[in-house]
Amino acid sequence: MEDAKRMEEGLGSTPTVGVVVKEGDDDHHKVNYSSYDHDHDDQEVNKSSGSKGGDVIKIQDYDDQKEERINVVAISDHNIHDKQSVEQKGDDEDKAAALQVKQRSKRVATLDAFRGLTIVLMILVDDAGGAYPRIDHSPWNGCTLADFVMPFFLFIVGVAIALVLKKIPKINDAVKKIILRTLKLMFWGILLQGGYSHAPDDLVYGVDMKHIRWFGILQRIALVYCIVALIETLTTKRRPAVLDSGHFSIFNAYRWQWLGGFVAFLIYMITTYSLYVPDWSFVIDHRKGPEKYTVECGMRGHLGPACNAVGYVDRQVWGINHLYSQPVWRRLKACTLSSPSYGPLRKDAPSWCLAPFEPEGLLSSISAILSGTIGIHYGHVLIHFKGHSERLKQWVSMGFGLLIIAIILHFTDAIPINKQLYSFSYVCFTAGAAGIVFSAFYILIDVWGFRTPFLFLEWIGMNAMLVFVMAAQGIFAAFVNGWYYESSDNTLVNWIQDHVFINVWNSERLGTLLYVIFAEILFWAVVSGILHKFRIYWKL
């Protein structure tokens, strides 16, 4: 009856196995039934009394409103009983008893909506950030709209891990799946952001292996997913079925997950503030030929663009030729008079303004494990607390707590909020904001039932990988641009952007924003809705 007890404690729609036991003459016969396993915990499972043939479990997958009926029959030589407990009548009588597990779980639509919001933000800031630099990534210290995208991704990955791995039949199989999914994410990350794809503007492909970029968005997500999911899997036997009383009992129950996050925090902080960064140099190919630049450092604990440990680790591990060649620090006032926009370099600009820097580097990705750890905590709360108020107390209190810590660290200049370094204050600020937004979505969508206005986010969230590849990485636009007329600039995408949006509104900035909203975000929301209608999803 442990499974039934756990379901009553609010474990959600975990894939559950029921057992029908027939005892007689020392023989034990088991009949198993299980619910459909979904990566995002997306079933709604309701139990109702069936006919005399047994109980009926209705499975609603991805809100398709189509019910599948699974009959679990206890075979009896005499009678079949429809009750909520196992009845065994005599050791010598050959009668069957049905074990019925009462389940009632509802998929939390907030997960898909939050994931969809993150994808929408990515498309918005990537494609409209050039016209509105205030929403683009902060050149160094500070936080803009674009700086919330990566930690929001990692946060919702953590939440999903908790739900997907809340019940693990075989640990070895789960570990294999985690490693395989990690490798898939790594592959797609290198393919899309390593330099092989030049979408959507250039109709070419291929990359010089001497300059391939090894790390990027999907690679960071893969690393965080792998570490957090492995800890969750390997500590499965240490999980409590029921929490002790007290607000902080859930932290103690999942102390191994927090220990992993703390180890990542220590590695990052110790390396950032103690690693010696020597002078370094790089070469830029100009029209007149290659030119070598030298950056003078010789210090520890520096948090500026030139001499931080985050950049030094990446230069040593990946090599300076394999880093991102257009870092956002070029928009700093020290580099250009056009700040916060990109522009010509100042004549007195320091040499590091031309240097490459990896915003999704190795050391900063270790710090990003904390974002996934906080996300998985929110998932654990969702599993163990069945009441809306109990969940929200946990979520909101932690969200505001993280925000307060971040604000204190930033404005006292102890640890500035910095996305490029993925500083601890940045982790707290963005994770706290993610927790507050997630809680607000939960109230609006799952508590108050205002689901319709957020359906487009749910649809995008259900096919997040597809929209990321096709829209955020410009693969679909590149495909359309491949069908041009006379000139490669004369394409349908460019014509729509110029004639339908920019020229009509007589503003490049406003036209660009409207193009992104209607021709990209709304378009892919409709496509995702159609795919959802036909139950088509791209999963790794």
C-alpha positions in Angstrom: 0.0 0.0 0.0 3.1 2.3 -0.1 2.2 3.5 -3.5 -1.3 4.4 -2.5 0.1 6.3 0.5 2.5 8.2 -1.6 -0.2 9.2 -4.1 -2.3 10.5 -1.2 0.7 12.6 -0.1 0.5 14.5 -3.5 3.1 12.7 -5.6 1.3 13.6 -8.8 1.1 11.5 -11.9 4.0 9.1 -11.3 4.0 6.0 -13.4 2.5 3.6 -10.9 2.5 -0.1 -10.8 -0.3 -2.0 -9.2 -0.1 -5.7 -8.3 -2.9 -8.2 -8.1 -1.8 -11.1 -5.9 -3.4 -14.5 -6.0 -2.4 -16.8 -3.3 -3.0 -20.5 -3.1 -0.8 -23.6 -2.7 2.2 -21.3 -2.2 1.9 -19.9 -5.7 2.0 -16.2 -6.2 0.7 -14.7 -9.4 1.1 -11.0 -10.2 -0.6 -8.9 -12.8 1.0 -5.5 -13.4 -0.4 -2.4 -14.8 1.3 0.9 -15.4 0.5 4.3 -16.6 2.0 5.8 -19.7 5.4 7.2 -19.0 5.8 10.7 -20.2 9.0 12.8 -20.0 7.2 15.9 -18.7 4.9 14.2 -16.2 2.0 15.1 -18.6 -0.7 12.6 -17.8 -3.9 13.1 -15.9 -4.8 9.8 -14.3 -8.2 9.3 -12.8 -9.5 6.1 -11.2 -13.2 5.2 -11.4 -15.1 2.0 -10.7 -15.4 -0.2 -13.6 -17.7 -3.1 -14.4 -17.4 -6.5 -12.9 -14.5 -7.1 -15.1 -12.3 -4.9 -12.9 -11.3 -1.3 -12.4 -10.9 1.3 -15.1 -8.1 3.8 -15.2 -8.5 6.8 -17.5 -5.3 8.2 -18.8 -5.3 11.7 -20.4 -2.1 12.4 -22.2 -1.1 15.9 -22.9 -4.6 17.2 -22.5 -5.8 15.6 -25.7 -9.1 14.8 -24.0 -8.9 11.3 -25.4 -9.3 8.6 -22.8 -7.8 5.2 -22.9 -9.3 2.5 -20.8 -7.1 -0.1 -19.2 -9.0 -3.0 -17.5 -7.2 -4.7 -14.7 -8.9 -8.0 -14.0 -8.4 -10.1 -11.0 -9.1 -13.7 -12.1 -11.1 -15.6 -9.6 -12.4 -19.1 -9.6 -15.5 -17.9 -7.7 -16.2 -14.2 -7.4 -14.6 -10.9 -8.3 -15.0 -8.1 -5.8 -15.1 -4.3 -6.6 -13.7 -2.8 -3.4 -10.9 -0.5 -2.5 -8.9 -3.0 -0.5 -7.3 -6.4 -1.0 -9.5 -9.2 0.4 -8.2 -12.6 0.9 -10.6 -15.3 2.0 -8.9 -18.3 3.3 -5.6 -20.0 2.5 -7.3 -23.1 1.2 -9.9 -21.3 -1.0 -8.8 -20.5 -4.5 -10.2 -16.9 -4.7 -8.6 -13.8 -6.0 -8.4 -10.3 -4.4 -7.9 -7.1 -6.2 -5.5 -4.4 -5.0 -6.8 -1.1 -6.1 -4.6 1.9 -5.8 -6.6 5.1 -5.5 -5.0 7.7 -7.8 -6.0 11.1 -8.7 -3.4 13.3 -10.2 -3.5 16.4 -12.3 -0.8 17.5 -14.7 0.5 21.0 -13.8 0.1 23.1 -16.9 2.4 25.7 -15.5 5.4 23.6 -16.4 4.7 23.8 -20.2 3.6 27.5 -19.9 6.8 28.4 -18.1 9.0 26.5 -20.6 7.1 28.2 -23.5 7.6 31.6 -21.9 11.4 31.0 -21.8 11.4 30.1 -25.5 9.4 33.2 -26.3 11.8 35.4 -24.4 14.7 33.8 -26.2 13.2 34.6 -29.6 12.3 38.1 -28.6 15.6 39.1 -27.2 17.7 37.4 -29.9 15.8 38.8 -32.8 14.6 42.2 -31.4 17.5 42.8 -29.1 19.5 44.5 -31.9 16.7 47.1 -32.3 16.1 47.4 -28.5 19.5 47.0 -26.8 18.0 47.6 -23.4 16.5 44.1 -23.6 19.6 42.5 -25.0 22.2 41.0 -22.7 23.9 43.3 -20.2 27.4 44.2 -21.4 28.8 43.2 -18.0 27.4 43.8 -14.5 23.6 44.1 -14.3 20.6 42.1 -15.5 18.4 42.6 -18.5 15.5 40.7 -20.0 17.8 38.5 -22.1 19.8 37.5 -19.0 16.8 35.7 -17.5 16.6 33.2 -20.4 19.4 30.8 -19.6 18.6 30.5 -15.8 14.9 30.1 -16.6 15.8 27.2 -18.9 17.9 25.5 -16.2 15.2 26.2 -13.5 12.5 24.4 -15.5 14.9 21.6 -16.4 15.3 21.0 -12.7 11.6 21.0 -12.0 11.1 18.5 -14.8 13.8 16.2 -13.5 12.1 16.0 -10.1 8.8 14.9 -11.7 10.3 12.6 -14.3 12.6 10.8 -11.9 10.2 10.6 -8.9 10.0 6.9 -9.4 12.8 4.9 -10.9 12.2 1.1 -11.4 15.8 0.4 -12.5 18.6 2.8 -11.7 21.0 1.5 -14.3 18.4 2.0 -17.1 17.8 5.5 -15.8 21.5 6.4 -15.8 21.8 5.1 -19.4 18.9 7.3 -20.5 20.4 10.4 -18.7 23.8 9.9 -20.4 22.2 9.3 -23.8 20.1 12.5 -23.5 23.1 14.4 -22.4 25.1 13.3 -25.5 22.1 14.2 -27.7 22.0 17.7 -26.3 25.7 18.1 -26.7 25.5 17.0 -30.3 22.7 19.5 -31.2 24.5 22.2 -29.3 27.7 21.8 -31.3 25.8 21.4 -34.6 23.7 24.6 -34.0 26.1 26.9 -32.2 29.5 25.4 -32.9 29.9 27.3 -36.2 28.6 24.6 -38.6 25.2 26.3 -39.1 25.2 29.9 -40.4 21.5 30.2 -40.3 19.5 32.2 -41.1 21.4 34.9 -42.9 24.2 32.9 -44.7 23.2 30.1 -47.1 26.3 28.1 -46.3 27.3 25.5 -43.8 30.5 24.1 -42.4 33.1 25.1 -39.8 36.8 25.2 -39.6 37.7 22.7 -36.8 40.4 25.1 -35.8 37.8 27.6 -34.7 34.8 25.4 -33.7 33.0 26.6 -30.6 32.7 23.7 -28.2 30.4 25.1 -25.6 27.0 26.9 -26.0 23.4 27.0 -24.7 22.5 23.3 -25.2 25.9 22.2 -23.9 25.4 24.1 -20.7 21.9 22.7 -20.3 23.3 19.2 -21.0 25.9 19.6 -18.2 23.5 20.8 -15.6 20.9 18.2 -16.6 23.4 15.4 -16.4 24.8 16.3 -12.9 21.4 17.1 -11.3 19.6 14.1 -12.9 22.4 11.7 -11.8 22.3 12.9 -8.2 18.5 12.5 -8.2 18.8 9.0 -9.7 21.6 7.7 -7.5 20.0 8.9 -4.3 16.6 7.4 -5.1 16.8 4.9 -2.2 17.4 7.7 0.2 14.2 9.6 -0.6 11.5 9.8 2.0 8.0 8.6 1.2 6.5 11.1 3.6 8.1 14.3 4.9 8.5 15.1 8.5 6.7 18.1 9.9 8.3 21.5 9.5 8.9 24.1 6.8 12.5 23.0 6.3 11.9 19.2 6.3 12.0 19.1 2.5 15.6 20.5 2.5 16.7 17.8 4.9 14.9 15.1 2.9 16.8 16.0 -0.2 20.1 17.0 1.4 22.1 15.1 -1.2 20.8 17.3 -4.0 21.7 20.4 -2.0 25.1 19.0 -1.2 25.7 18.6 -4.9 24.8 22.2 -5.5 26.9 23.3 -2.6 29.9 21.5 -4.0 29.4 23.2 -7.3 29.2 26.5 -5.4 32.5 25.9 -3.6 34.3 24.9 -6.8 33.1 28.0 -8.5 33.8 30.4 -5.7 37.2 29.0 -4.7 38.4 29.0 -8.4 37.0 32.4 -9.1 38.7 34.2 -6.2 41.9 32.2 -5.8 43.0 31.2 -9.3 45.9 33.3 -10.5 45.3 34.8 -14.0 48.5 35.7 -15.8 49.0 37.9 -18.9 47.5 36.5 -22.0 47.4 37.2 -25.7 45.3 36.6 -28.8 45.5 37.2 -32.6 43.0 39.0 -34.8 43.0 38.7 -38.5 42.6 42.1 -40.1 42.6 43.0 -43.8 46.2 44.0 -43.6 47.1 40.7 -41.9 47.0 39.1 -38.4 47.8 41.2 -35.4 48.7 40.1 -31.9 47.2 41.7 -28.8 48.3 41.3 -25.2 46.2 41.7 -22.1 48.1 42.4 -18.9 46.7 40.7 -15.8 48.8 39.0 -13.1 46.1 39.0 -10.4 43.6 37.0 -8.5 39.9 37.5 -7.8 39.3 40.1 -10.5 35.7 40.3 -11.7 36.2 42.5 -14.7 36.1 41.5 -18.4 39.9 41.2 -18.9 41.3 39.2 -16.1 38.6 37.0 -14.5 39.1 33.3 -13.7 36.1 32.3 -15.8 37.7 33.4 -19.0 41.1 32.0 -18.0 39.7 28.5 -17.4 38.0 28.5 -20.8 41.2 29.7 -22.6 43.2 26.9 -20.9 40.6 24.1 -21.4 39.1 24.9 -24.8 41.8 27.1 -26.4 41.2 30.8 -27.2 40.3 29.9 -30.9 37.3 27.9 -29.7 35.5 30.7 -27.7 32.7 33.0 -28.7 34.1 35.7 -31.0 31.5 38.4 -30.4 31.2 38.9 -26.7 28.6 41.4 -25.4 31.3 43.3 -23.5 32.0 45.1 -26.8 29.0 47.2 -26.0 30.6 48.6 -22.9 31.4 52.3 -22.7 35.0 51.5 -22.4 34.8 49.8 -25.9 32.4 51.9 -27.9 30.7 55.3 -27.8 27.5 53.6 -29.1 27.0 51.8 -25.7 24.7 50.1 -24.9 24.5 49.2 -28.6 27.2 47.8 -30.8 29.3 50.3 -32.7 32.8 51.2 -33.8 35.5 50.7 -31.2 36.9 53.7 -29.5 40.4 54.7 -30.5 41.5 54.4 -26.9 39.6 51.1 -26.3 41.5 48.5 -24.3 42.8 45.5 -26.2 40.5 43.0 -24.5 37.5 44.6 -26.3 38.6 42.6 -29.4 39.2 39.4 -27.5 36.9 36.3 -27.6 35.0 35.2 -24.5 32.8 32.2 -23.8 29.5 33.2 -22.1 28.6 29.6 -21.6 32.0 28.5 -20.4 33.1 25.6 -18.2 33.5 27.3 -14.8 30.4 29.4 -15.2 28.4 26.3 -16.2 29.5 24.7 -12.9 28.0 27.6 -11.1 24.8 27.1 -13.3 24.3 23.7 -11.6 22.9 25.8 -8.7 20.1 27.0 -11.0 19.1 23.4 -11.7 19.4 22.5 -8.1 17.0 25.2 -7.1 14.6 24.1 -9.9 14.6 20.5 -8.7 13.7 21.8 -5.2 10.6 23.4 -6.7 9.8 20.1 -8.3 10.2 18.3 -5.0 7.8 20.7 -3.4 5.3 20.0 -6.2 5.6 16.3 -5.5 5.3 16.3 -1.7 2.9 19.1 -1.0 -0.6 18.5 -2.4 -2.2 21.8 -1.2 -1.9 24.9 -3.3 -1.2 27.1 -0.3 1.5 24.8 1.0 3.2 24.7 -2.3 3.0 28.5 -2.7 4.4 29.1 0.8 7.5 27.1 -0.1 7.9 28.6 -3.5 7.2 32.3 -2.8 9.3 32.4 0.4 12.3 30.9 -1.3 11.9 33.1 -4.3 11.8 36.3 -2.3 14.6 35.1 -0.1 16.9 34.5 -3.1 16.0 37.9 -4.5 16.9 39.6 -1.2 20.3 37.8 -1.0 21.1 38.8 -4.6 20.1 42.5 -4.1 22.3 42.7 -1.0 25.3 41.1 -2.7 25.0 43.3 -5.8 24.4 46.7 -4.2 27.1 46.2 -1.6 29.5 45.4 -4.4 30.3 42.1 -2.7 29.4 39.9 -5.7 27.9 41.9 -8.6 25.1 40.3 -10.6 26.8 39.2 -13.8 25.5 36.8 -16.4 28.8 36.4 -18.3 30.5 35.1 -15.1 27.3 33.4 -13.8 28.0 34.9 -10.4 26.4 33.7 -7.2 24.3 36.8 -7.0 23.2 36.3 -10.5 22.1 32.7 -9.6 20.1 34.0 -6.7 18.5 36.9 -8.5 17.4 34.9 -11.6 16.4 31.8 -9.7 14.4 33.9 -7.3 12.7 35.6 -10.2 12.0 32.2 -11.8 10.4 31.0 -8.6 8.2 34.1 -8.4 7.1 33.8 -12.1 6.5 30.1 -11.7 4.4 30.7 -8.6 2.4 33.5 -10.4 1.8 31.1 -13.4 0.7 28.4 -11.0 -1.8 30.7 -9.4 -3.2 32.0 -12.6 -3.3 28.7 -14.6 -3.6 25.8 -12.1 -5.3 27.5 -9.2 -7.6 30.1 -10.7 -8.0 28.2 -14.0 -7.1 31.1 -16.4 -5.6 28.7 -18.8 -6.9 29.9 -22.2 -4.7 33.1 -22.4 -1.6 31.0 -21.8 -2.4 28.2 -24.2 0.0 29.5 -26.8 2.8 29.3 -24.2 1.8 25.7 -23.3 1.9 24.7 -27.0 5.3 26.1 -27.5 6.5 24.6 -24.2 5.3 21.2 -25.3 7.5 21.4 -28.4 10.3 23.5 -26.9 13.1 21.7 -28.8 11.4 22.1 -32.1 10.7 25.9 -31.7 14.2 26.4 -30.3 15.8 24.8 -33.3 13.5 26.1 -36.0 12.8 29.6 -34.6 15.5 30.6 -32.1 18.3 29.1 -34.1 16.8 30.3 -37.4 16.8 27.0 -39.2 13.3 27.4 -40.7 14.1 31.0 -41.8 17.3 29.7 -43.4 15.3 27.1 -45.3 12.9 29.7 -46.6 15.8 32.1 -47.5 17.2 29.3 -49.6 14.4 29.9 -52.1 15.4 33.4 -53.3 14.8 35.4 -56.5 17.8 36.7 -58.5 19.7 37.8 -55.3 20.1 35.9 -52.0 18.9 39.0 -50.2 15.6 38.9 -52.2 13.8 36.3 -50.1 10.3 35.9 -48.7 11.5 36.4 -45.1 13.2 39.7 -46.0 10.2 40.8 -48.1 7.7 40.2 -45.3 9.9 42.0 -42.8 10.4 45.0 -45.0 7.1 45.4 -46.7 4.6 44.1 -44.2 6.2 45.5 -41.0 9.0 48.0 -41.3 7.7 50.0 -44.3 4.1 50.0 -43.1 5.0 51.3 -39.7 7.7 53.5 -41.1 10.0 52.4 -38.3 12.8 49.8 -38.3 12.7 49.4 -34.6 8.9 49.0 -34.3 8.7 47.0 -37.5 11.3 44.6 -36.2 9.5 44.1 -32.9 6.2 43.5 -34.6 7.8 41.1 -37.0 9.3 39.1 -34.2 5.9 39.0 -32.3 3.7 38.1 -35.2 5.9 36.4 -37.9 7.9 34.4 -35.4 6.4 34.0 -32.0 2.7 33.9 -33.0 3.5 31.8 -36.1 5.3 29.1 -34.1 2.6 29.2 -31.4 0.1 28.3 -34.1 2.4 25.6 -35.5 2.9 24.1 -32.1 -0.8 24.1 -31.4 -1.4 22.2 -34.7 1.3 19.7 -33.8 -0.2 19.3 -30.3 -3.6 18.6 -31.9 -2.0 15.7 -33.8 0.1 14.7 -30.7 3.4 15.4 -32.5 6.3 16.3 -30.2 10.0 16.5 -30.7 11.8 15.0 -27.7 15.4 14.1 -27.2 
